[in-house]
Amino acid sequence: MRKKILLIVGLLCLVGLSSGIAQDYPVDHDAAGVTVVVPDTWIFQVDIDNGTYWEPFTDIFGDGTIAVIANTHPEEGQGMNAKVAFIDPSSGEVQEYWAFYTDAGDPWKGPFNEKRTDGNPARIAVDRRPGGTRYMVAMETTPYLYDEFNSEDRWYQGFAYDDRVATVQIFNKTADGPVPITNVIDPIYQSFENFDAQFGQQMRYGGDIRFLSNGNILTCPEDRTKNIVEGGTAAIATIFNGETGEVIKPAWNASGDGLAHEIWSNVAAFNGGFVIRSQAIFSVYDNDGNLQYYFNQDAFSTITDTGRGDDTRIAANINGNYVYYAGKGPEGDVVLSRFDAVATTSGDDLQGVKEVNVNELDYLFGDTFKRAEAAVDELGNVCVVFDDTSTTGTEQTIARIFNSDMEPVTPSFFAFQYHDVNGPDDMGYHSHEPNVSMDNQHIVIAANGISWDEEFQGVTPGEQTFFIVLENPLKEETAVSHWELH
């Protein structure tokens, strides 16, 4: 009944908006009580539209540096590559680098995926422990086709590659730029000798990557070859030593029920372990990759998406015990659910379960909310971002911040300074597919879309990458010690 009423209210509100009557939500940063630290910034600038699926991913290093990665065009020729941006939140300085480096240690500037030039998006994971500067990048690529990635024929150890490979590479962020710790590697099959071929199937991102609380790294792409999981497409996890890149636990089926389940992002690291959501199955592991328990998402959440997770996300912090889950509930609202991954010992008895609405109950204009993302700081505060089409009919990124008791500390607000409102000043600004990260000091939100180009005083081409940095309104008063951009 509530949904029918809200649908009617939504239609009336849309009529009211077209008549010049302002809606209560979302509000701008000032009205939300949120301070902008680094304003909307366009990165990886090109003068043509980007690929449709080149959405950004974000993270924040333990030394305070903010990281953003996104696909971009190669320096020469057609195709797809990726870049990373390191952002100093105290000055707004941005340093951009190519995401992957060759076996000789040189940045790779050319095409990097001959099988699908419109993406899936690259990923980044960073060491969030105090002072951490190491990071991993991941993307679907075809490096075995290029001489620069074939030293000692290292891609041909009994496995025939013939399609996209879910490659990763580990770096250290230094004052002189990225320093590779490993070559570009296949996190699934490069360490195996008992599989023959890729069989024309994809190994894709797909899944995600995360630094664990002990400094090691988890990768979990989606594998369609059916080599490891004969039943079908599956989330396949591997754990690497974060300092050397050595494989600590070789690839295994990440779904605790042992079946084949698809995945899109939805990997999170908490204090002492990690969680992988593969379709509706939540599988909880310790840092060594030992399964602790698993359960179906309806055990703690009313979120309705039981698919691979394109529009839902899990989130956690390596210093916290809670795992959060953001997505659309049965009434069309954005919902935030959580459980205590440390206190829970069985999938049949989840501890610390709680759920709240993210959007205000009177802010629902029909079925206008889309993908939701969430981020958590060390204190358990949460920032949720989601797409909404109710203001102009085009997607705009909305954010809301909650404290560690899951109580809202802001109203819903426009994540970016440049956004569209109905009326004569409509410039066509558009932001969607957002990604958010936060620490105790800052919140970074990045998205795709169309924003403002300060240099040329006009709107950008389509599907460009831009970010904003906000002050965490619940921040600790103690700043990051000896912050330095590396």
Disulfide bonds with the S-S distance in Angstrom:
none
